Structures are given as structure tokens and as C-alpha cells.
Amino acid sequence: MTNEQVLADAVAAWVQQEVPGDSAVAERAARVALNCYREGSTVREAYRQASGFVQSWMDHPSHLMPDRNVVLRLISS
């Protein structure tokens, strides 16, 4: 197993914990980390870049989860 594969697997596993069930985000974050690493960055910086991508994705308004209680109230009305 290469260092690149270990990095990609570690990032993907971390993202699956942060954003369960969204494998596309995990794959994209792994690619972000790999690209950064391949360009000469350290593993730490590659992880930081992937983390920044995931945080940006999670903060985007189109990905925000509605308040579950509000949804339940709307459904039961």
C-alpha cells in the first residue's frame, strides 16, 4: 500500500464520520488531499486542504439540514 493510498483512505474514512452516507464528498475530499500531496505538500497540509473542502461543503446553504423539529411540526399540521 502506498502513502497516497493510506492518505486517501484515511481522509475518506474521516469524512464518512463527519458526513455519513455521502461517499461523493469523501471521494472528492480524498482527491483534494491527494492532489495537494502530489504537488509536494506535507500530509498535514493535504489533510488541512481536504478538511477545508469538507467544511466549505458542509457550510454551503444547499447542504444545510433543516431543523428536524420544524419539519415534524410542518408534517403534523
Distance bins in CASP14 RR format, pairs under 12 A and 6 or more apart:
PFRMAT RR
TARGET T0000
AUTHOR 0000-0000-0000
RMODE 2
METHOD distances of the structure
MODEL  1
1 7 0 0 0 0 0 1 0 0 0 0 0
1 8 0 0 0 0 0 1 0 0 0 0 0
1 9 0 0 0 0 1 0 0 0 0 0 0
1 10 0 0 0 0 0 1 0 0 0 0 0
2 8 0 0 0 0 1 0 0 0 0 0 0
2 9 0 0 0 0 0 1 0 0 0 0 0
2 34 0 0 0 0 0 1 0 0 0 0 0
2 37 0 0 0 0 0 1 0 0 0 0 0
2 38 0 0 0 0 0 1 0 0 0 0 0
3 9 0 0 0 0 0 1 0 0 0 0 0
3 10 0 0 0 0 0 1 0 0 0 0 0
3 33 0 0 0 0 0 1 0 0 0 0 0
3 34 0 0 0 0 0 1 0 0 0 0 0
3 37 1 0 0 1 0 0 0 0 0 0 0
3 38 0 0 0 0 0 1 0 0 0 0 0
3 40 0 0 0 0 0 1 0 0 0 0 0
3 42 0 0 0 0 0 1 0 0 0 0 0
3 43 1 0 0 1 0 0 0 0 0 0 0
3 46 0 0 0 0 0 1 0 0 0 0 0
4 10 0 0 0 0 0 1 0 0 0 0 0
4 11 0 0 0 0 0 1 0 0 0 0 0
4 30 0 0 0 0 1 0 0 0 0 0 0
4 31 0 0 0 0 0 1 0 0 0 0 0
4 33 0 0 0 0 1 0 0 0 0 0 0
4 34 1 0 1 0 0 0 0 0 0 0 0
4 35 0 0 0 0 0 1 0 0 0 0 0
4 36 0 0 0 0 0 1 0 0 0 0 0
4 37 1 0 0 1 0 0 0 0 0 0 0
4 38 1 0 0 1 0 0 0 0 0 0 0
4 40 0 0 0 0 0 1 0 0 0 0 0
4 43 0 0 0 0 0 1 0 0 0 0 0
4 46 0 0 0 0 1 0 0 0 0 0 0
5 11 0 0 0 0 0 1 0 0 0 0 0
5 12 0 0 0 0 0 1 0 0 0 0 0
5 30 0 0 0 0 1 0 0 0 0 0 0
5 33 0 0 0 0 0 1 0 0 0 0 0
5 34 0 0 0 0 1 0 0 0 0 0 0
5 37 0 0 0 0 0 1 0 0 0 0 0
6 12 0 0 0 0 0 1 0 0 0 0 0
6 13 0 0 0 0 0 1 0 0 0 0 0
6 30 0 0 0 0 0 1 0 0 0 0 0
6 33 0 0 0 0 0 1 0 0 0 0 0
6 34 0 0 0 0 0 1 0 0 0 0 0
6 37 0 0 0 0 0 1 0 0 0 0 0
6 43 0 0 0 0 1 0 0 0 0 0 0
6 46 0 0 0 0 0 1 0 0 0 0 0
6 47 0 0 0 0 0 1 0 0 0 0 0
7 13 0 0 0 0 0 1 0 0 0 0 0
7 14 0 0 0 0 0 1 0 0 0 0 0
7 29 0 0 0 0 0 1 0 0 0 0 0
7 30 1 0 0 1 0 0 0 0 0 0 0
7 31 0 0 0 0 0 1 0 0 0 0 0
7 32 0 0 0 0 0 1 0 0 0 0 0
7 33 1 0 1 0 0 0 0 0 0 0 0
7 34 1 0 0 1 0 0 0 0 0 0 0
7 35 0 0 0 0 0 1 0 0 0 0 0
7 36 0 0 0 0 1 0 0 0 0 0 0
7 37 1 0 1 0 0 0 0 0 0 0 0
7 38 0 0 0 0 1 0 0 0 0 0 0
7 41 0 0 0 0 0 1 0 0 0 0 0
7 42 0 0 0 0 0 1 0 0 0 0 0
7 43 1 0 0 1 0 0 0 0 0 0 0
7 44 0 0 0 0 0 1 0 0 0 0 0
7 45 0 0 0 0 0 1 0 0 0 0 0
7 46 1 0 0 1 0 0 0 0 0 0 0
7 47 1 0 0 1 0 0 0 0 0 0 0
7 49 0 0 0 0 0 1 0 0 0 0 0
7 50 0 0 0 0 1 0 0 0 0 0 0
8 14 0 0 0 0 0 1 0 0 0 0 0
8 15 0 0 0 0 0 1 0 0 0 0 0
8 26 0 0 0 0 1 0 0 0 0 0 0
8 27 0 0 0 0 1 0 0 0 0 0 0
8 28 0 0 0 0 0 1 0 0 0 0 0
8 29 0 0 0 0 1 0 0 0 0 0 0
8 30 1 0 1 0 0 0 0 0 0 0 0
8 31 1 0 0 1 0 0 0 0 0 0 0
8 32 0 0 0 0 0 1 0 0 0 0 0
8 33 1 0 0 1 0 0 0 0 0 0 0
8 34 1 0 1 0 0 0 0 0 0 0 0
8 35 0 0 0 0 0 1 0 0 0 0 0
8 36 0 0 0 0 0 1 0 0 0 0 0
8 37 0 0 0 0 1 0 0 0 0 0 0
8 38 0 0 0 0 0 1 0 0 0 0 0
8 43 0 0 0 0 0 1 0 0 0 0 0
8 46 0 0 0 0 1 0 0 0 0 0 0
8 47 0 0 0 0 0 1 0 0 0 0 0
8 50 0 0 0 0 1 0 0 0 0 0 0
9 15 0 0 0 0 0 1 0 0 0 0 0
9 16 0 0 0 0 0 1 0 0 0 0 0
9 26 0 0 0 0 0 1 0 0 0 0 0
9 27 0 0 0 0 0 1 0 0 0 0 0
9 29 0 0 0 0 0 1 0 0 0 0 0
9 30 1 0 0 1 0 0 0 0 0 0 0
9 33 0 0 0 0 0 1 0 0 0 0 0
9 34 0 0 0 0 0 1 0 0 0 0 0
10 16 0 0 0 0 0 1 0 0 0 0 0
10 17 0 0 0 0 0 1 0 0 0 0 0
10 26 0 0 0 0 0 1 0 0 0 0 0
10 29 0 0 0 0 0 1 0 0 0 0 0
10 30 0 0 0 0 1 0 0 0 0 0 0
10 33 0 0 0 0 1 0 0 0 0 0 0
10 34 0 0 0 0 0 1 0 0 0 0 0
10 37 0 0 0 0 0 1 0 0 0 0 0
10 43 0 0 0 0 1 0 0 0 0 0 0
10 44 0 0 0 0 0 1 0 0 0 0 0
10 46 0 0 0 0 0 1 0 0 0 0 0
10 47 1 0 0 1 0 0 0 0 0 0 0
10 50 0 0 0 0 1 0 0 0 0 0 0
10 51 0 0 0 0 0 1 0 0 0 0 0
11 17 0 0 0 0 0 1 0 0 0 0 0
11 18 0 0 0 0 0 1 0 0 0 0 0
11 19 0 0 0 0 0 1 0 0 0 0 0
11 25 0 0 0 0 0 1 0 0 0 0 0
11 26 1 0 0 1 0 0 0 0 0 0 0
11 27 0 0 0 0 1 0 0 0 0 0 0
11 28 0 0 0 0 1 0 0 0 0 0 0
11 29 1 0 1 0 0 0 0 0 0 0 0
11 30 1 0 1 0 0 0 0 0 0 0 0
11 31 0 0 0 0 1 0 0 0 0 0 0
11 32 0 0 0 0 1 0 0 0 0 0 0
11 33 1 0 1 0 0 0 0 0 0 0 0
11 34 0 0 0 0 1 0 0 0 0 0 0
11 35 0 0 0 0 0 1 0 0 0 0 0
11 36 0 0 0 0 0 1 0 0 0 0 0
11 37 0 0 0 0 1 0 0 0 0 0 0
11 43 0 0 0 0 1 0 0 0 0 0 0
11 46 1 0 0 1 0 0 0 0 0 0 0
11 47 1 0 0 1 0 0 0 0 0 0 0
11 48 0 0 0 0 0 1 0 0 0 0 0
11 49 0 0 0 0 1 0 0 0 0 0 0
11 50 1 0 1 0 0 0 0 0 0 0 0
11 51 0 0 0 0 1 0 0 0 0 0 0
11 52 0 0 0 0 0 1 0 0 0 0 0
11 53 0 0 0 0 1 0 0 0 0 0 0
11 54 0 0 0 0 1 0 0 0 0 0 0
12 18 0 0 0 0 0 1 0 0 0 0 0
12 19 0 0 0 0 0 1 0 0 0 0 0
12 21 0 0 0 0 0 1 0 0 0 0 0
12 22 0 0 0 0 0 1 0 0 0 0 0
12 23 0 0 0 0 1 0 0 0 0 0 0
12 24 0 0 0 0 0 1 0 0 0 0 0
12 25 0 0 0 0 1 0 0 0 0 0 0
12 26 1 0 1 0 0 0 0 0 0 0 0
12 27 1 0 0 1 0 0 0 0 0 0 0
12 28 0 0 0 0 1 0 0 0 0 0 0
12 29 1 0 0 1 0 0 0 0 0 0 0
12 30 1 0 1 0 0 0 0 0 0 0 0
12 31 0 0 0 0 1 0 0 0 0 0 0
12 32 0 0 0 0 0 1 0 0 0 0 0
12 33 0 0 0 0 1 0 0 0 0 0 0
12 34 0 0 0 0 0 1 0 0 0 0 0
12 47 0 0 0 0 0 1 0 0 0 0 0
12 50 0 0 0 0 1 0 0 0 0 0 0
12 54 0 0 0 0 0 1 0 0 0 0 0
13 19 0 0 0 0 0 1 0 0 0 0 0
13 20 0 0 0 0 0 1 0 0 0 0 0
13 23 0 0 0 0 0 1 0 0 0 0 0
13 26 1 0 0 1 0 0 0 0 0 0 0
13 27 0 0 0 0 0 1 0 0 0 0 0
13 29 0 0 0 0 0 1 0 0 0 0 0
13 30 0 0 0 0 1 0 0 0 0 0 0
13 33 0 0 0 0 0 1 0 0 0 0 0
13 50 0 0 0 0 0 1 0 0 0 0 0
14 20 0 0 0 0 0 1 0 0 0 0 0
14 25 0 0 0 0 0 1 0 0 0 0 0
14 26 0 0 0 0 1 0 0 0 0 0 0
14 29 0 0 0 0 1 0 0 0 0 0 0
14 30 0 0 0 0 1 0 0 0 0 0 0
14 33 0 0 0 0 1 0 0 0 0 0 0
14 47 0 0 0 0 1 0 0 0 0 0 0
14 50 0 0 0 0 1 0 0 0 0 0 0
14 51 0 0 0 0 1 0 0 0 0 0 0
14 53 0 0 0 0 0 1 0 0 0 0 0
14 54 0 0 0 0 1 0 0 0 0 0 0
15 21 0 0 0 0 1 0 0 0 0 0 0
15 22 1 0 0 1 0 0 0 0 0 0 0
15 23 0 0 0 0 1 0 0 0 0 0 0
15 24 0 0 0 0 1 0 0 0 0 0 0
15 25 1 0 1 0 0 0 0 0 0 0 0
15 26 1 1 0 0 0 0 0 0 0 0 0
15 27 0 0 0 0 1 0 0 0 0 0 0
15 28 0 0 0 0 1 0 0 0 0 0 0
15 29 1 0 1 0 0 0 0 0 0 0 0
15 30 1 0 0 1 0 0 0 0 0 0 0
15 31 0 0 0 0 0 1 0 0 0 0 0
15 32 0 0 0 0 0 1 0 0 0 0 0
15 33 0 0 0 0 1 0 0 0 0 0 0
15 47 0 0 0 0 0 1 0 0 0 0 0
15 50 1 0 0 1 0 0 0 0 0 0 0
15 51 0 0 0 0 1 0 0 0 0 0 0
15 52 0 0 0 0 0 1 0 0 0 0 0
15 53 0 0 0 0 1 0 0 0 0 0 0
15 54 1 0 1 0 0 0 0 0 0 0 0
15 55 0 0 0 0 0 1 0 0 0 0 0
15 57 0 0 0 0 1 0 0 0 0 0 0
15 58 0 0 0 0 0 1 0 0 0 0 0
16 22 0 0 0 0 1 0 0 0 0 0 0
16 23 1 0 0 1 0 0 0 0 0 0 0
16 24 0 0 0 0 0 1 0 0 0 0 0
16 25 0 0 0 0 1 0 0 0 0 0 0
16 26 1 0 1 0 0 0 0 0 0 0 0
16 27 0 0 0 0 0 1 0 0 0 0 0
16 29 0 0 0 0 1 0 0 0 0 0 0
16 30 0 0 0 0 0 1 0 0 0 0 0
16 54 0 0 0 0 0 1 0 0 0 0 0
17 25 0 0 0 0 0 1 0 0 0 0 0
17 26 0 0 0 0 1 0 0 0 0 0 0
17 29 0 0 0 0 0 1 0 0 0 0 0
17 54 0 0 0 0 0 1 0 0 0 0 0
18 25 0 0 0 0 1 0 0 0 0 0 0
18 26 0 0 0 0 1 0 0 0 0 0 0
18 29 0 0 0 0 1 0 0 0 0 0 0
18 50 0 0 0 0 0 1 0 0 0 0 0
18 51 0 0 0 0 1 0 0 0 0 0 0
18 52 0 0 0 0 0 1 0 0 0 0 0
18 53 0 0 0 0 0 1 0 0 0 0 0
18 54 1 0 0 1 0 0 0 0 0 0 0
18 55 0 0 0 0 1 0 0 0 0 0 0
18 57 0 0 0 0 1 0 0 0 0 0 0
18 58 1 0 0 1 0 0 0 0 0 0 0
18 63 0 0 0 0 0 1 0 0 0 0 0
19 25 1 0 1 0 0 0 0 0 0 0 0
19 26 1 0 0 1 0 0 0 0 0 0 0
19 27 0 0 0 0 0 1 0 0 0 0 0
19 28 0 0 0 0 0 1 0 0 0 0 0
19 29 0 0 0 0 1 0 0 0 0 0 0
19 51 0 0 0 0 0 1 0 0 0 0 0
19 53 0 0 0 0 0 1 0 0 0 0 0
19 54 1 0 0 1 0 0 0 0 0 0 0
19 55 0 0 0 0 0 1 0 0 0 0 0
19 57 1 0 0 1 0 0 0 0 0 0 0
19 58 1 0 0 1 0 0 0 0 0 0 0
19 59 0 0 0 0 0 1 0 0 0 0 0
19 60 0 0 0 0 0 1 0 0 0 0 0
19 63 0 0 0 0 1 0 0 0 0 0 0
19 65 0 0 0 0 0 1 0 0 0 0 0
20 26 0 0 0 0 1 0 0 0 0 0 0
20 65 0 0 0 0 0 1 0 0 0 0 0
21 27 0 0 0 0 0 1 0 0 0 0 0
22 28 0 0 0 0 1 0 0 0 0 0 0
22 29 0 0 0 0 0 1 0 0 0 0 0
22 54 0 0 0 0 1 0 0 0 0 0 0
22 57 0 0 0 0 1 0 0 0 0 0 0
22 58 0 0 0 0 1 0 0 0 0 0 0
22 63 0 0 0 0 1 0 0 0 0 0 0
22 65 0 0 0 0 0 1 0 0 0 0 0
23 29 0 0 0 0 0 1 0 0 0 0 0
23 30 0 0 0 0 0 1 0 0 0 0 0
24 30 0 0 0 0 0 1 0 0 0 0 0
24 31 0 0 0 0 0 1 0 0 0 0 0
24 54 0 0 0 0 0 1 0 0 0 0 0
24 57 0 0 0 0 1 0 0 0 0 0 0
24 63 0 0 0 0 0 1 0 0 0 0 0
25 31 0 0 0 0 0 1 0 0 0 0 0
25 32 0 0 0 0 0 1 0 0 0 0 0
25 50 0 0 0 0 0 1 0 0 0 0 0
25 51 0 0 0 0 0 1 0 0 0 0 0
25 52 0 0 0 0 0 1 0 0 0 0 0
25 53 0 0 0 0 1 0 0 0 0 0 0
25 54 1 0 0 1 0 0 0 0 0 0 0
25 55 0 0 0 0 0 1 0 0 0 0 0
25 56 0 0 0 0 0 1 0 0 0 0 0
25 57 1 0 1 0 0 0 0 0 0 0 0
25 58 0 0 0 0 1 0 0 0 0 0 0
25 60 0 0 0 0 0 1 0 0 0 0 0
25 63 0 0 0 0 1 0 0 0 0 0 0
26 32 0 0 0 0 0 1 0 0 0 0 0
26 33 0 0 0 0 0 1 0 0 0 0 0
26 50 0 0 0 0 1 0 0 0 0 0 0
26 53 0 0 0 0 0 1 0 0 0 0 0
26 54 0 0 0 0 1 0 0 0 0 0 0
26 57 0 0 0 0 0 1 0 0 0 0 0
27 33 0 0 0 0 0 1 0 0 0 0 0
27 34 0 0 0 0 0 1 0 0 0 0 0
27 50 0 0 0 0 0 1 0 0 0 0 0
27 53 0 0 0 0 0 1 0 0 0 0 0
27 54 0 0 0 0 0 1 0 0 0 0 0
28 34 0 0 0 0 0 1 0 0 0 0 0
28 35 0 0 0 0 0 1 0 0 0 0 0
28 49 0 0 0 0 0 1 0 0 0 0 0
28 50 0 0 0 0 1 0 0 0 0 0 0
28 52 0 0 0 0 0 1 0 0 0 0 0
28 53 1 0 0 1 0 0 0 0 0 0 0
28 54 0 0 0 0 1 0 0 0 0 0 0
28 56 0 0 0 0 0 1 0 0 0 0 0
28 57 1 0 0 1 0 0 0 0 0 0 0
29 35 0 0 0 0 0 1 0 0 0 0 0
29 36 0 0 0 0 0 1 0 0 0 0 0
29 46 0 0 0 0 0 1 0 0 0 0 0
29 47 0 0 0 0 1 0 0 0 0 0 0
29 48 0 0 0 0 0 1 0 0 0 0 0
29 49 0 0 0 0 1 0 0 0 0 0 0
29 50 1 0 1 0 0 0 0 0 0 0 0
29 51 1 0 0 1 0 0 0 0 0 0 0
29 52 0 0 0 0 1 0 0 0 0 0 0
29 53 1 0 1 0 0 0 0 0 0 0 0
29 54 1 0 1 0 0 0 0 0 0 0 0
29 55 0 0 0 0 0 1 0 0 0 0 0
29 56 0 0 0 0 0 1 0 0 0 0 0
29 57 0 0 0 0 1 0 0 0 0 0 0
29 58 0 0 0 0 0 1 0 0 0 0 0
30 36 0 0 0 0 0 1 0 0 0 0 0
30 37 0 0 0 0 0 1 0 0 0 0 0
30 46 0 0 0 0 1 0 0 0 0 0 0
30 47 0 0 0 0 0 1 0 0 0 0 0
30 49 0 0 0 0 0 1 0 0 0 0 0
30 50 1 0 0 1 0 0 0 0 0 0 0
30 51 0 0 0 0 0 1 0 0 0 0 0
30 53 0 0 0 0 0 1 0 0 0 0 0
30 54 0 0 0 0 0 1 0 0 0 0 0
31 37 0 0 0 0 0 1 0 0 0 0 0
31 38 0 0 0 0 0 1 0 0 0 0 0
31 46 0 0 0 0 0 1 0 0 0 0 0
31 49 0 0 0 0 0 1 0 0 0 0 0
31 50 0 0 0 0 1 0 0 0 0 0 0
31 53 0 0 0 0 1 0 0 0 0 0 0
32 38 0 0 0 0 0 1 0 0 0 0 0
32 39 0 0 0 0 0 1 0 0 0 0 0
32 41 0 0 0 0 0 1 0 0 0 0 0
32 45 0 0 0 0 0 1 0 0 0 0 0
32 46 1 0 0 1 0 0 0 0 0 0 0
32 47 0 0 0 0 1 0 0 0 0 0 0
32 48 0 0 0 0 0 1 0 0 0 0 0
32 49 1 0 1 0 0 0 0 0 0 0 0
32 50 1 0 1 0 0 0 0 0 0 0 0
32 51 0 0 0 0 1 0 0 0 0 0 0
32 52 0 0 0 0 1 0 0 0 0 0 0
32 53 1 0 1 0 0 0 0 0 0 0 0
32 54 0 0 0 0 1 0 0 0 0 0 0
32 55 0 0 0 0 0 1 0 0 0 0 0
32 56 0 0 0 0 0 1 0 0 0 0 0
32 57 0 0 0 0 0 1 0 0 0 0 0
33 39 0 0 0 0 0 1 0 0 0 0 0
33 40 0 0 0 0 0 1 0 0 0 0 0
33 41 0 0 0 0 1 0 0 0 0 0 0
33 42 0 0 0 0 0 1 0 0 0 0 0
33 43 0 0 0 0 1 0 0 0 0 0 0
33 44 0 0 0 0 0 1 0 0 0 0 0
33 45 0 0 0 0 1 0 0 0 0 0 0
33 46 1 0 1 0 0 0 0 0 0 0 0
33 47 1 0 0 1 0 0 0 0 0 0 0
33 48 0 0 0 0 1 0 0 0 0 0 0
33 49 1 0 0 1 0 0 0 0 0 0 0
33 50 1 1 0 0 0 0 0 0 0 0 0
33 51 0 0 0 0 1 0 0 0 0 0 0
33 52 0 0 0 0 0 1 0 0 0 0 0
33 53 0 0 0 0 1 0 0 0 0 0 0
33 54 0 0 0 0 0 1 0 0 0 0 0
34 40 0 0 0 0 0 1 0 0 0 0 0
34 41 0 0 0 0 0 1 0 0 0 0 0
34 43 0 0 0 0 0 1 0 0 0 0 0
34 46 1 0 0 1 0 0 0 0 0 0 0
34 47 0 0 0 0 0 1 0 0 0 0 0
34 49 0 0 0 0 0 1 0 0 0 0 0
34 50 0 0 0 0 1 0 0 0 0 0 0
34 53 0 0 0 0 0 1 0 0 0 0 0
35 41 0 0 0 0 1 0 0 0 0 0 0
35 45 0 0 0 0 0 1 0 0 0 0 0
35 46 0 0 0 0 1 0 0 0 0 0 0
35 49 0 0 0 0 1 0 0 0 0 0 0
35 50 0 0 0 0 1 0 0 0 0 0 0
35 53 0 0 0 0 0 1 0 0 0 0 0
36 42 0 0 0 0 1 0 0 0 0 0 0
36 43 0 0 0 0 1 0 0 0 0 0 0
36 44 0 0 0 0 0 1 0 0 0 0 0
36 45 1 0 0 1 0 0 0 0 0 0 0
36 46 1 0 1 0 0 0 0 0 0 0 0
36 47 0 0 0 0 1 0 0 0 0 0 0
36 48 0 0 0 0 1 0 0 0 0 0 0
36 49 1 0 1 0 0 0 0 0 0 0 0
36 50 1 0 0 1 0 0 0 0 0 0 0
36 51 0 0 0 0 0 1 0 0 0 0 0
36 52 0 0 0 0 0 1 0 0 0 0 0
36 53 0 0 0 0 1 0 0 0 0 0 0
37 43 1 0 0 1 0 0 0 0 0 0 0
37 44 0 0 0 0 0 1 0 0 0 0 0
37 45 0 0 0 0 1 0 0 0 0 0 0
37 46 1 0 1 0 0 0 0 0 0 0 0
37 47 0 0 0 0 1 0 0 0 0 0 0
37 48 0 0 0 0 0 1 0 0 0 0 0
37 49 0 0 0 0 1 0 0 0 0 0 0
37 50 0 0 0 0 1 0 0 0 0 0 0
38 46 0 0 0 0 1 0 0 0 0 0 0
38 49 0 0 0 0 0 1 0 0 0 0 0
39 45 0 0 0 0 1 0 0 0 0 0 0
39 46 0 0 0 0 1 0 0 0 0 0 0
39 49 0 0 0 0 1 0 0 0 0 0 0
40 46 0 0 0 0 1 0 0 0 0 0 0
40 49 0 0 0 0 0 1 0 0 0 0 0
41 47 0 0 0 0 1 0 0 0 0 0 0
41 48 0 0 0 0 1 0 0 0 0 0 0
41 49 1 0 0 1 0 0 0 0 0 0 0
41 50 0 0 0 0 0 1 0 0 0 0 0
42 48 0 0 0 0 1 0 0 0 0 0 0
42 49 0 0 0 0 0 1 0 0 0 0 0
43 49 0 0 0 0 0 1 0 0 0 0 0
43 50 0 0 0 0 0 1 0 0 0 0 0
44 50 0 0 0 0 0 1 0 0 0 0 0
44 51 0 0 0 0 0 1 0 0 0 0 0
45 51 0 0 0 0 0 1 0 0 0 0 0
45 52 0 0 0 0 0 1 0 0 0 0 0
46 52 0 0 0 0 0 1 0 0 0 0 0
46 53 0 0 0 0 0 1 0 0 0 0 0
47 53 0 0 0 0 0 1 0 0 0 0 0
47 54 0 0 0 0 0 1 0 0 0 0 0
48 54 0 0 0 0 0 1 0 0 0 0 0
48 55 0 0 0 0 0 1 0 0 0 0 0
49 55 0 0 0 0 0 1 0 0 0 0 0
49 56 0 0 0 0 0 1 0 0 0 0 0
50 56 0 0 0 0 0 1 0 0 0 0 0
50 57 0 0 0 0 0 1 0 0 0 0 0
51 57 0 0 0 0 0 1 0 0 0 0 0
51 58 0 0 0 0 0 1 0 0 0 0 0
52 58 0 0 0 0 1 0 0 0 0 0 0
52 59 0 0 0 0 1 0 0 0 0 0 0
53 59 0 0 0 0 0 1 0 0 0 0 0
53 60 0 0 0 0 0 1 0 0 0 0 0
54 60 0 0 0 0 0 1 0 0 0 0 0
54 63 0 0 0 0 0 1 0 0 0 0 0
55 63 0 0 0 0 0 1 0 0 0 0 0
56 62 0 0 0 0 0 1 0 0 0 0 0
56 63 0 0 0 0 1 0 0 0 0 0 0
57 63 1 0 0 1 0 0 0 0 0 0 0
57 64 0 0 0 0 0 1 0 0 0 0 0
58 64 0 0 0 0 1 0 0 0 0 0 0
58 65 0 0 0 0 1 0 0 0 0 0 0
65 71 0 0 0 0 1 0 0 0 0 0 0
66 72 0 0 0 0 0 1 0 0 0 0 0
66 73 0 0 0 0 0 1 0 0 0 0 0
66 74 0 0 0 0 1 0 0 0 0 0 0
66 75 0 0 0 0 0 1 0 0 0 0 0
67 73 0 0 0 0 1 0 0 0 0 0 0
67 74 0 0 0 0 0 1 0 0 0 0 0
68 74 0 0 0 0 0 1 0 0 0 0 0
68 75 0 0 0 0 0 1 0 0 0 0 0
69 75 0 0 0 0 0 1 0 0 0 0 0
69 76 0 0 0 0 0 1 0 0 0 0 0
70 76 0 0 0 0 0 1 0 0 0 0 0
70 77 0 0 0 0 0 1 0 0 0 0 0
71 77 0 0 0 0 0 1 0 0 0 0 0
END
